[in-house]
Amino acid sequence: MSYFSNLSRRKFIWEVSCTCTALLMLPSCADVAMSDRKQIKIFSDDFLYSKTFPAYENFKSQTKLITGTTEYNNIVKIGYNIRDAINVYYANIGEEDPTKNFQWEFVLVDDDQTINAWCMPGGKIAFYTGILPIAENNDGVACIMGHEIAHAVARHSAERMSTAILMDAGTYALEKFVLGQRLPRFSKQLRTYGLDLPFNRSQESEADYLGIIFSNLAGYNIDESYKIWERMQEKSGAGPAEFFSTHPSPDNRIKKLKEWIPEVRLKYPSILT
């Protein structure tokens, strides 16, 4: 989900250039939690939260929410269980908790037609009632929850924004100062299919992996992680080819999750009783 859809990328570059020029020249590198992968980050958590927390409040004010039901209470309980498991895990290993500045909040959206869940930076989470039949049970909800929380823990939104800003700035400089003209259309398609979509799929795959770690730490049955995608396929069909999608194909996700589950259970056993 884009939190800055009302701004074009090029306009956004210039709107933030006054405060971010130095950072654009020297972007910072960070380690992704529970991963050896390095990521580029221009935007701080404080900057993102200043934009996304008000957006979350606005979303709640304009959306029909469900509270006080068994489904809602389960979602909140599962979310806090995963939060607690992450907190305990990092306390046990003596490392900084990547969620220490999260302001956790969970909502259930009354929308049976939308099969979706998401997590904004800082632990602002939404589940739609349409995804509950796909989740099927609390373990399924936990696997979906773990995946969405993983996006926030891994700072994927900040990474996507940072990468887009740097690439757009580089493209603008190339067009303006080197070529003196706009790049041809095929070059933008090359970026989309050769860089943007594979990058998004990589983040989704990383969130799948981290998500089952978080769910397993919290004591949930992570076999549901791949069963969710089997149920999704049964309901929605194969979907677009992976090459044209921001997400890995369901078949690929199922395969990878099955491969990861034994490793995750061995390396990250449940720490909640």
CYANA upper distance limits for C-alpha pairs under 8 A (distance plus 0.5 A):
  3 TYR  CA     51 LYS  CA      8.35
  3 TYR  CA     52 THR  CA      7.35
  3 TYR  CA     55 ALA  CA      8.13
  7 LEU  CA     11 LYS  CA      6.87
  7 LEU  CA     12 PHE  CA      6.46
  8 SER  CA     12 PHE  CA      6.56
  9 ARG  CA     13 ILE  CA      6.80
  9 ARG  CA    164 ALA  CA      8.18
  9 ARG  CA    165 ILE  CA      7.67
  9 ARG  CA    168 ASP  CA      7.67
 10 ARG  CA     14 TRP  CA      7.34
 10 ARG  CA    168 ASP  CA      7.32
 10 ARG  CA    169 ALA  CA      8.42
 11 LYS  CA     15 GLU  CA      6.76
 12 PHE  CA     16 VAL  CA      6.73
 13 ILE  CA     17 SER  CA      6.43
 13 ILE  CA    165 ILE  CA      6.84
 13 ILE  CA    168 ASP  CA      8.36
 13 ILE  CA    169 ALA  CA      7.66
 14 TRP  CA     18 CYS  CA      8.02
 16 VAL  CA     20 CYS  CA      6.33
 16 VAL  CA     21 THR  CA      8.42
 17 SER  CA     21 THR  CA      5.55
 20 CYS  CA     24 LEU  CA      6.49
 20 CYS  CA     42 ILE  CA      8.45
 21 THR  CA     25 MET  CA      6.95
 22 ALA  CA     26 LEU  CA      6.70
 23 LEU  CA     27 PRO  CA      5.59
 23 LEU  CA     28 SER  CA      8.04
 23 LEU  CA     42 ILE  CA      6.54
 24 LEU  CA     42 ILE  CA      7.29
 24 LEU  CA    166 LEU  CA      7.34
 27 PRO  CA     40 ILE  CA      6.86
 27 PRO  CA     41 LYS  CA      6.64
 27 PRO  CA     42 ILE  CA      5.78
 28 SER  CA     40 ILE  CA      6.30
 28 SER  CA     41 LYS  CA      5.86
 28 SER  CA     42 ILE  CA      6.68
 29 CYS  CA     38 LYS  CA      6.92
 29 CYS  CA     39 GLN  CA      6.03
 29 CYS  CA     40 ILE  CA      5.24
 29 CYS  CA     41 LYS  CA      6.54
 30 ALA  CA     38 LYS  CA      6.10
 30 ALA  CA     39 GLN  CA      5.88
 30 ALA  CA     40 ILE  CA      7.02
 30 ALA  CA     41 LYS  CA      7.52
 31 ASP  CA     35 SER  CA      7.53
 31 ASP  CA     36 ASP  CA      7.12
 31 ASP  CA     37 ARG  CA      6.45
 31 ASP  CA     38 LYS  CA      5.24
 31 ASP  CA     39 GLN  CA      6.76
 32 VAL  CA     36 ASP  CA      7.34
 32 VAL  CA     37 ARG  CA      6.28
 32 VAL  CA     38 LYS  CA      6.76
 32 VAL  CA     39 GLN  CA      7.31
 32 VAL  CA    154 ALA  CA      5.86
 32 VAL  CA    155 ARG  CA      8.29
 33 ALA  CA     98 PRO  CA      7.57
 33 ALA  CA    153 VAL  CA      7.42
 33 ALA  CA    154 ALA  CA      6.49
 34 MET  CA    210 LEU  CA      7.97
 39 GLN  CA    159 GLU  CA      7.19
 40 ILE  CA    159 GLU  CA      6.46
 40 ILE  CA    162 SER  CA      7.18
 40 ILE  CA    163 THR  CA      7.55
 41 LYS  CA    158 ALA  CA      6.66
 41 LYS  CA    159 GLU  CA      5.93
 41 LYS  CA    162 SER  CA      6.14
 41 LYS  CA    163 THR  CA      8.45
 42 ILE  CA    158 ALA  CA      7.82
 42 ILE  CA    159 GLU  CA      8.26
 42 ILE  CA    162 SER  CA      5.78
 43 PHE  CA     47 PHE  CA      6.80
 43 PHE  CA     48 LEU  CA      7.36
 43 PHE  CA    158 ALA  CA      6.45
 43 PHE  CA    161 MET  CA      8.43
 43 PHE  CA    162 SER  CA      7.29
 44 SER  CA     48 LEU  CA      6.95
 44 SER  CA    158 ALA  CA      8.20
 45 ASP  CA     49 TYR  CA      6.44
 45 ASP  CA    121 PRO  CA      8.27
 45 ASP  CA    122 GLY  CA      8.26
 46 ASP  CA     50 SER  CA      6.61
 47 PHE  CA     51 LYS  CA      7.29
 48 LEU  CA     52 THR  CA      6.50
 48 LEU  CA    121 PRO  CA      7.47
 48 LEU  CA    158 ALA  CA      7.90
 49 TYR  CA     53 PHE  CA      5.88
 49 TYR  CA    121 PRO  CA      7.17
 49 TYR  CA    122 GLY  CA      7.12
 50 SER  CA     54 PRO  CA      7.48
 51 LYS  CA     55 ALA  CA      6.97
 52 THR  CA     56 TYR  CA      6.56
 52 THR  CA    120 MET  CA      7.22
 52 THR  CA    121 PRO  CA      7.42
 53 PHE  CA     57 GLU  CA      6.87
 53 PHE  CA    124 LYS  CA      8.07
 54 PRO  CA     58 ASN  CA      6.62
 55 ALA  CA     59 PHE  CA      6.58
 56 TYR  CA     60 LYS  CA      6.76
 56 TYR  CA    120 MET  CA      8.34
 56 TYR  CA    124 LYS  CA      7.54
 57 GLU  CA     61 SER  CA      6.77
 58 ASN  CA     62 GLN  CA      6.90
 59 PHE  CA     63 THR  CA      6.56
 60 LYS  CA     64 LYS  CA      8.12
 60 LYS  CA     65 LEU  CA      7.81
 63 THR  CA    109 VAL  CA      7.53
 64 LYS  CA    109 VAL  CA      6.55
 64 LYS  CA    110 ASP  CA      6.14
 64 LYS  CA    111 ASP  CA      8.50
 65 LEU  CA    107 VAL  CA      7.33
 65 LEU  CA    108 LEU  CA      6.17
 65 LEU  CA    109 VAL  CA      5.11
 65 LEU  CA    110 ASP  CA      5.99
 66 ILE  CA     72 TYR  CA      7.27
 66 ILE  CA    107 VAL  CA      8.00
 66 ILE  CA    108 LEU  CA      5.95
 66 ILE  CA    109 VAL  CA      6.60
 66 ILE  CA    110 ASP  CA      6.49
 67 THR  CA     72 TYR  CA      6.30
 67 THR  CA     73 ASN  CA      8.20
 67 THR  CA    107 VAL  CA      8.39
 67 THR  CA    108 LEU  CA      7.69
 68 GLY  CA     72 TYR  CA      6.83
 68 GLY  CA     73 ASN  CA      7.05
 69 THR  CA     73 ASN  CA      6.62
 70 THR  CA     74 ASN  CA      6.54
 71 GLU  CA     75 ILE  CA      6.83
 72 TYR  CA     76 VAL  CA      6.86
 72 TYR  CA    107 VAL  CA      7.99
 72 TYR  CA    108 LEU  CA      6.49
 73 ASN  CA     77 LYS  CA      6.56
 74 ASN  CA     78 ILE  CA      6.46
 74 ASN  CA    138 ASN  CA      7.79
 75 ILE  CA     79 GLY  CA      6.53
 75 ILE  CA    106 PHE  CA      7.89
 75 ILE  CA    108 LEU  CA      8.31
 75 ILE  CA    141 VAL  CA      7.68
 76 VAL  CA     80 TYR  CA      6.71
 76 VAL  CA    106 PHE  CA      6.45
 76 VAL  CA    107 VAL  CA      8.42
 77 LYS  CA     81 ASN  CA      6.58
 78 ILE  CA     82 ILE  CA      6.76
 78 ILE  CA    138 ASN  CA      8.17
 78 ILE  CA    141 VAL  CA      8.17
 78 ILE  CA    142 ALA  CA      6.59
 78 ILE  CA    145 MET  CA      8.31
 79 GLY  CA     83 ARG  CA      6.72
 79 GLY  CA    106 PHE  CA      7.96
 79 GLY  CA    142 ALA  CA      7.95
 79 GLY  CA    145 MET  CA      7.17
 80 TYR  CA     84 ASP  CA      6.49
 81 ASN  CA     85 ALA  CA      6.65
 81 ASN  CA    218 ALA  CA      6.48
 82 ILE  CA     86 ILE  CA      6.74
 82 ILE  CA    142 ALA  CA      8.37
 82 ILE  CA    146 GLY  CA      7.68
 82 ILE  CA    214 PHE  CA      6.65
 82 ILE  CA    215 SER  CA      6.85
 82 ILE  CA    217 LEU  CA      7.97
 82 ILE  CA    218 ALA  CA      5.79
 83 ARG  CA     87 ASN  CA      6.78
 84 ASP  CA     88 VAL  CA      6.60
 84 ASP  CA    218 ALA  CA      8.22
 85 ALA  CA     89 TYR  CA      6.49
 85 ALA  CA    214 PHE  CA      7.59
 85 ALA  CA    217 LEU  CA      6.21
 85 ALA  CA    218 ALA  CA      5.65
 85 ALA  CA    271 ILE  CA      7.07
 85 ALA  CA    272 LEU  CA      6.93
 86 ILE  CA     90 TYR  CA      6.82
 86 ILE  CA     97 ASP  CA      8.03
 86 ILE  CA     99 THR  CA      8.37
 86 ILE  CA    214 PHE  CA      7.15
 86 ILE  CA    217 LEU  CA      7.94
 87 ASN  CA     91 ALA  CA      6.69
 87 ASN  CA     97 ASP  CA      6.91
 87 ASN  CA     99 THR  CA      8.16
 87 ASN  CA    100 LYS  CA      8.48
 88 VAL  CA     92 ASN  CA      6.50
 88 VAL  CA    271 ILE  CA      8.04
 89 TYR  CA     93 ILE  CA      6.95
 89 TYR  CA    217 LEU  CA      8.30
 89 TYR  CA    271 ILE  CA      7.88
 90 TYR  CA     94 GLY  CA      6.42
 90 TYR  CA     95 GLU  CA      5.86
 90 TYR  CA     96 GLU  CA      6.94
 90 TYR  CA     97 ASP  CA      5.95
 91 ALA  CA     95 GLU  CA      7.08
 91 ALA  CA     96 GLU  CA      8.28
 91 ALA  CA     97 ASP  CA      7.98
 96 GLU  CA    100 LYS  CA      8.41
 98 PRO  CA    153 VAL  CA      6.63
 99 THR  CA    122 GLY  CA      8.01
 99 THR  CA    153 VAL  CA      6.96
101 ASN  CA    122 GLY  CA      7.56
102 PHE  CA    121 PRO  CA      8.49
102 PHE  CA    122 GLY  CA      4.80
102 PHE  CA    123 GLY  CA      5.93
103 GLN  CA    122 GLY  CA      6.26
103 GLN  CA    123 GLY  CA      6.33
103 GLN  CA    124 LYS  CA      7.64
104 TRP  CA    122 GLY  CA      7.41
104 TRP  CA    123 GLY  CA      5.09
104 TRP  CA    124 LYS  CA      6.23
104 TRP  CA    125 ILE  CA      8.18
105 GLU  CA    123 GLY  CA      6.87
105 GLU  CA    124 LYS  CA      5.53
105 GLU  CA    125 ILE  CA      6.55
106 PHE  CA    124 LYS  CA      6.87
106 PHE  CA    125 ILE  CA      5.37
106 PHE  CA    126 ALA  CA      6.35
106 PHE  CA    127 PHE  CA      8.29
107 VAL  CA    125 ILE  CA      6.92
107 VAL  CA    126 ALA  CA      5.41
107 VAL  CA    127 PHE  CA      6.81
108 LEU  CA    126 ALA  CA      6.42
108 LEU  CA    127 PHE  CA      5.41
108 LEU  CA    128 TYR  CA      6.23
108 LEU  CA    129 THR  CA      7.28
109 VAL  CA    126 ALA  CA      7.42
109 VAL  CA    127 PHE  CA      6.51
109 VAL  CA    128 TYR  CA      5.10
109 VAL  CA    129 THR  CA      6.59
110 ASP  CA    128 TYR  CA      6.81
110 ASP  CA    129 THR  CA      6.14
111 ASP  CA    128 TYR  CA      6.25
111 ASP  CA    129 THR  CA      5.94
111 ASP  CA    130 GLY  CA      6.45
112 ASP  CA    128 TYR  CA      7.49
112 ASP  CA    129 THR  CA      5.59
112 ASP  CA    130 GLY  CA      4.33
112 ASP  CA    131 ILE  CA      8.12
113 GLN  CA    130 GLY  CA      5.93
114 THR  CA    128 TYR  CA      6.83
114 THR  CA    129 THR  CA      7.95
114 THR  CA    130 GLY  CA      5.51
114 THR  CA    131 ILE  CA      7.52
115 ILE  CA    128 TYR  CA      7.01
115 ILE  CA    129 THR  CA      8.02
115 ILE  CA    130 GLY  CA      5.09
115 ILE  CA    131 ILE  CA      4.84
116 ASN  CA    127 PHE  CA      7.05
116 ASN  CA    128 TYR  CA      6.25
116 ASN  CA    130 GLY  CA      7.49
116 ASN  CA    131 ILE  CA      6.17
117 ALA  CA    125 ILE  CA      8.03
117 ALA  CA    126 ALA  CA      6.02
117 ALA  CA    127 PHE  CA      4.90
117 ALA  CA    128 TYR  CA      6.51
117 ALA  CA    131 ILE  CA      7.83
117 ALA  CA    144 ILE  CA      8.07
117 ALA  CA    145 MET  CA      8.41
117 ALA  CA    148 GLU  CA      7.70
118 TRP  CA    125 ILE  CA      6.25
118 TRP  CA    126 ALA  CA      5.94
118 TRP  CA    127 PHE  CA      7.26
118 TRP  CA    148 GLU  CA      6.05
119 CYS  CA    123 GLY  CA      6.66
119 CYS  CA    124 LYS  CA      5.91
119 CYS  CA    125 ILE  CA      4.72
119 CYS  CA    126 ALA  CA      6.90
119 CYS  CA    148 GLU  CA      5.76
119 CYS  CA    149 ILE  CA      6.57
119 CYS  CA    151 HIS  CA      7.66
119 CYS  CA    152 ALA  CA      7.02
120 MET  CA    124 LYS  CA      5.51
120 MET  CA    125 ILE  CA      6.78
120 MET  CA    152 ALA  CA      7.02
121 PRO  CA    152 ALA  CA      5.47
121 PRO  CA    153 VAL  CA      8.50
121 PRO  CA    155 ARG  CA      7.54
121 PRO  CA    157 SER  CA      7.55
122 GLY  CA    152 ALA  CA      6.97
123 GLY  CA    149 ILE  CA      7.29
123 GLY  CA    152 ALA  CA      7.08
125 ILE  CA    148 GLU  CA      8.29
125 ILE  CA    149 ILE  CA      8.42
127 PHE  CA    131 ILE  CA      7.83
128 TYR  CA    132 LEU  CA      7.87
130 GLY  CA    134 ILE  CA      8.39
131 ILE  CA    135 ALA  CA      6.76
132 LEU  CA    136 GLU  CA      6.44
132 LEU  CA    137 ASN  CA      8.37
132 LEU  CA    141 VAL  CA      7.81
134 ILE  CA    140 GLY  CA      8.32
134 ILE  CA    228 ILE  CA      6.55
134 ILE  CA    231 ARG  CA      6.58
134 ILE  CA    232 MET  CA      6.93
135 ALA  CA    139 ASP  CA      8.20
135 ALA  CA    140 GLY  CA      4.79
135 ALA  CA    141 VAL  CA      5.68
135 ALA  CA    144 ILE  CA      7.87
135 ALA  CA    228 ILE  CA      6.54
136 GLU  CA    140 GLY  CA      6.61
136 GLU  CA    141 VAL  CA      8.04
137 ASN  CA    141 VAL  CA      6.85
138 ASN  CA    142 ALA  CA      6.57
139 ASP  CA    143 CYS  CA      6.77
139 ASP  CA    220 TYR  CA      5.89
139 ASP  CA    221 ASN  CA      6.03
139 ASP  CA    222 ILE  CA      7.48
139 ASP  CA    224 GLU  CA      6.75
140 GLY  CA    144 ILE  CA      6.84
140 GLY  CA    222 ILE  CA      8.38
140 GLY  CA    224 GLU  CA      5.73
140 GLY  CA    225 SER  CA      7.03
140 GLY  CA    228 ILE  CA      7.19
141 VAL  CA    145 MET  CA      6.43
142 ALA  CA    146 GLY  CA      6.35
142 ALA  CA    215 SER  CA      6.37
142 ALA  CA    220 TYR  CA      7.26
143 CYS  CA    147 HIS  CA      6.75
143 CYS  CA    211 GLY  CA      6.97
143 CYS  CA    212 ILE  CA      6.68
143 CYS  CA    215 SER  CA      6.33
143 CYS  CA    220 TYR  CA      8.41
143 CYS  CA    222 ILE  CA      6.93
143 CYS  CA    224 GLU  CA      7.32
143 CYS  CA    225 SER  CA      5.92
144 ILE  CA    148 GLU  CA      6.87
144 ILE  CA    211 GLY  CA      8.13
144 ILE  CA    225 SER  CA      7.94
145 MET  CA    149 ILE  CA      6.57
145 MET  CA    211 GLY  CA      8.02
145 MET  CA    215 SER  CA      8.46
146 GLY  CA    150 ALA  CA      6.47
146 GLY  CA    210 LEU  CA      7.93
146 GLY  CA    211 GLY  CA      4.51
146 GLY  CA    212 ILE  CA      6.82
146 GLY  CA    213 ILE  CA      8.35
146 GLY  CA    214 PHE  CA      6.15
146 GLY  CA    215 SER  CA      6.01
147 HIS  CA    151 HIS  CA      7.23
147 HIS  CA    207 ALA  CA      5.69
147 HIS  CA    208 ASP  CA      5.96
147 HIS  CA    209 TYR  CA      8.38
147 HIS  CA    210 LEU  CA      7.39
147 HIS  CA    211 GLY  CA      4.50
147 HIS  CA    212 ILE  CA      7.62
148 GLU  CA    152 ALA  CA      7.52
148 GLU  CA    207 ALA  CA      7.71
148 GLU  CA    211 GLY  CA      7.79
149 ILE  CA    153 VAL  CA      6.66
149 ILE  CA    211 GLY  CA      7.59
150 ALA  CA    154 ALA  CA      6.40
150 ALA  CA    207 ALA  CA      5.55
150 ALA  CA    208 ASP  CA      8.29
150 ALA  CA    210 LEU  CA      6.18
150 ALA  CA    211 GLY  CA      5.88
150 ALA  CA    214 PHE  CA      8.40
151 HIS  CA    155 ARG  CA      6.67
151 HIS  CA    156 HIS  CA      5.92
151 HIS  CA    157 SER  CA      8.03
151 HIS  CA    203 GLN  CA      8.24
151 HIS  CA    204 GLU  CA      8.44
151 HIS  CA    207 ALA  CA      6.15
152 ALA  CA    156 HIS  CA      6.90
152 ALA  CA    157 SER  CA      7.92
154 ALA  CA    207 ALA  CA      8.33
155 ARG  CA    159 GLU  CA      6.77
156 HIS  CA    160 ARG  CA      6.55
156 HIS  CA    203 GLN  CA      7.39
157 SER  CA    161 MET  CA      6.67
158 ALA  CA    162 SER  CA      6.48
159 GLU  CA    163 THR  CA      6.51
160 ARG  CA    164 ALA  CA      6.53
161 MET  CA    165 ILE  CA      6.56
162 SER  CA    166 LEU  CA      6.72
163 THR  CA    167 MET  CA      6.54
164 ALA  CA    168 ASP  CA      6.40
165 ILE  CA    169 ALA  CA      6.44
166 LEU  CA    170 GLY  CA      6.54
167 MET  CA    171 THR  CA      6.55
168 ASP  CA    172 TYR  CA      6.50
169 ALA  CA    173 ALA  CA      6.62
170 GLY  CA    174 LEU  CA      6.62
171 THR  CA    175 GLU  CA      6.65
172 TYR  CA    176 LYS  CA      6.34
173 ALA  CA    177 PHE  CA      6.04
173 ALA  CA    178 VAL  CA      7.59
174 LEU  CA    178 VAL  CA      5.48
174 LEU  CA    179 LEU  CA      6.56
174 LEU  CA    180 GLY  CA      8.35
175 GLU  CA    179 LEU  CA      5.53
175 GLU  CA    180 GLY  CA      5.87
175 GLU  CA    181 GLN  CA      5.71
175 GLU  CA    182 ARG  CA      5.89
175 GLU  CA    183 LEU  CA      7.00
176 LYS  CA    180 GLY  CA      5.52
176 LYS  CA    181 GLN  CA      7.08
176 LYS  CA    182 ARG  CA      8.45
183 LEU  CA    187 SER  CA      7.00
183 LEU  CA    188 LYS  CA      8.14
184 PRO  CA    188 LYS  CA      7.76
185 ARG  CA    189 GLN  CA      7.07
186 PHE  CA    190 LEU  CA      6.58
187 SER  CA    191 ARG  CA      6.79
188 LYS  CA    192 THR  CA      6.71
189 GLN  CA    193 TYR  CA      6.61
189 GLN  CA    194 GLY  CA      8.44
190 LEU  CA    194 GLY  CA      5.80
190 LEU  CA    195 LEU  CA      7.98
191 ARG  CA    195 LEU  CA      5.57
191 ARG  CA    196 ASP  CA      6.72
192 THR  CA    196 ASP  CA      5.33
192 THR  CA    197 LEU  CA      6.48
193 TYR  CA    197 LEU  CA      6.05
193 TYR  CA    198 PRO  CA      7.56
193 TYR  CA    243 PHE  CA      7.61
193 TYR  CA    244 PHE  CA      7.46
194 GLY  CA    198 PRO  CA      7.09
195 LEU  CA    199 PHE  CA      6.47
196 ASP  CA    200 ASN  CA      6.77
197 LEU  CA    201 ARG  CA      6.64
197 LEU  CA    243 PHE  CA      8.10
197 LEU  CA    244 PHE  CA      7.78
197 LEU  CA    245 SER  CA      6.92
197 LEU  CA    246 THR  CA      5.58
197 LEU  CA    247 HIS  CA      8.45
198 PRO  CA    202 SER  CA      6.57
198 PRO  CA    243 PHE  CA      8.32
198 PRO  CA    246 THR  CA      7.74
199 PHE  CA    203 GLN  CA      6.90
200 ASN  CA    204 GLU  CA      6.80
200 ASN  CA    246 THR  CA      5.83
200 ASN  CA    247 HIS  CA      7.25
201 ARG  CA    205 SER  CA      6.67
201 ARG  CA    245 SER  CA      8.21
201 ARG  CA    246 THR  CA      5.84
201 ARG  CA    247 HIS  CA      5.21
201 ARG  CA    248 PRO  CA      5.96
202 SER  CA    206 GLU  CA      6.66
203 GLN  CA    207 ALA  CA      6.63
204 GLU  CA    208 ASP  CA      6.72
204 GLU  CA    247 HIS  CA      6.68
204 GLU  CA    248 PRO  CA      7.70
205 SER  CA    209 TYR  CA      6.92
205 SER  CA    248 PRO  CA      7.57
205 SER  CA    253 ARG  CA      7.89
206 GLU  CA    210 LEU  CA      6.65
207 ALA  CA    211 GLY  CA      6.04
208 ASP  CA    212 ILE  CA      6.96
208 ASP  CA    253 ARG  CA      8.42
208 ASP  CA    257 LEU  CA      7.87
209 TYR  CA    213 ILE  CA      7.09
209 TYR  CA    257 LEU  CA      7.73
209 TYR  CA    260 TRP  CA      7.64
210 LEU  CA    214 PHE  CA      6.84
211 GLY  CA    215 SER  CA      6.68
212 ILE  CA    216 ASN  CA      6.35
212 ILE  CA    222 ILE  CA      6.49
212 ILE  CA    225 SER  CA      7.69
212 ILE  CA    261 ILE  CA      8.06
212 ILE  CA    264 VAL  CA      7.88
213 ILE  CA    217 LEU  CA      6.60
213 ILE  CA    264 VAL  CA      6.48
213 ILE  CA    265 ARG  CA      8.47
213 ILE  CA    268 TYR  CA      6.85
214 PHE  CA    218 ALA  CA      6.85
215 SER  CA    219 GLY  CA      7.01
215 SER  CA    220 TYR  CA      6.04
215 SER  CA    221 ASN  CA      8.13
215 SER  CA    222 ILE  CA      7.16
216 ASN  CA    220 TYR  CA      5.82
216 ASN  CA    221 ASN  CA      7.23
216 ASN  CA    222 ILE  CA      6.71
216 ASN  CA    264 VAL  CA      8.06
216 ASN  CA    265 ARG  CA      7.37
216 ASN  CA    268 TYR  CA      7.43
216 ASN  CA    269 PRO  CA      6.94
216 ASN  CA    270 SER  CA      6.08
217 LEU  CA    268 TYR  CA      6.58
217 LEU  CA    269 PRO  CA      6.21
217 LEU  CA    270 SER  CA      4.55
217 LEU  CA    271 ILE  CA      5.98
217 LEU  CA    272 LEU  CA      7.42
218 ALA  CA    270 SER  CA      6.19
218 ALA  CA    271 ILE  CA      6.94
218 ALA  CA    272 LEU  CA      6.02
219 GLY  CA    269 PRO  CA      8.45
219 GLY  CA    270 SER  CA      5.33
219 GLY  CA    271 ILE  CA      7.59
219 GLY  CA    272 LEU  CA      6.62
219 GLY  CA    273 THR  CA      7.88
222 ILE  CA    261 ILE  CA      7.59
223 ASP  CA    227 LYS  CA      7.20
223 ASP  CA    258 LYS  CA      8.32
223 ASP  CA    261 ILE  CA      7.88
224 GLU  CA    228 ILE  CA      6.41
225 SER  CA    229 TRP  CA      7.67
225 SER  CA    257 LEU  CA      7.55
226 TYR  CA    230 GLU  CA      6.96
226 TYR  CA    253 ARG  CA      7.74
226 TYR  CA    254 ILE  CA      5.36
226 TYR  CA    257 LEU  CA      6.52
226 TYR  CA    258 LYS  CA      7.37
227 LYS  CA    231 ARG  CA      6.69
227 LYS  CA    254 ILE  CA      8.26
228 ILE  CA    232 MET  CA      6.58
229 TRP  CA    233 GLN  CA      6.52
229 TRP  CA    250 PRO  CA      6.38
229 TRP  CA    253 ARG  CA      8.06
229 TRP  CA    254 ILE  CA      7.04
230 GLU  CA    234 GLU  CA      6.78
230 GLU  CA    250 PRO  CA      8.05
230 GLU  CA    254 ILE  CA      8.01
231 ARG  CA    235 LYS  CA      6.75
232 MET  CA    236 SER  CA      6.35
232 MET  CA    237 GLY  CA      8.03
233 GLN  CA    237 GLY  CA      5.27
233 GLN  CA    238 ALA  CA      6.41
233 GLN  CA    250 PRO  CA      7.41
238 ALA  CA    249 SER  CA      8.30
238 ALA  CA    250 PRO  CA      7.81
239 GLY  CA    249 SER  CA      8.38
240 PRO  CA    244 PHE  CA      7.10
240 PRO  CA    245 SER  CA      6.98
241 ALA  CA    245 SER  CA      7.11
241 ALA  CA    249 SER  CA      7.53
242 GLU  CA    246 THR  CA      8.17
242 GLU  CA    247 HIS  CA      7.33
242 GLU  CA    248 PRO  CA      6.10
242 GLU  CA    249 SER  CA      5.68
248 PRO  CA    252 ASN  CA      6.80
248 PRO  CA    253 ARG  CA      6.80
249 SER  CA    253 ARG  CA      6.74
250 PRO  CA    254 ILE  CA      6.55
251 ASP  CA    255 LYS  CA      6.70
252 ASN  CA    256 LYS  CA      6.67
253 ARG  CA    257 LEU  CA      6.49
254 ILE  CA    258 LYS  CA      6.69
255 LYS  CA    259 GLU  CA      6.91
256 LYS  CA    260 TRP  CA      6.66
257 LEU  CA    261 ILE  CA      6.54
258 LYS  CA    262 PRO  CA      8.25
259 GLU  CA    263 GLU  CA      8.20
260 TRP  CA    264 VAL  CA      6.57
261 ILE  CA    265 ARG  CA      6.60
262 PRO  CA    266 LEU  CA      6.78
263 GLU  CA    267 LYS  CA      6.59
264 VAL  CA    268 TYR  CA      5.88
264 VAL  CA    269 PRO  CA      7.91
265 ARG  CA    269 PRO  CA      5.77
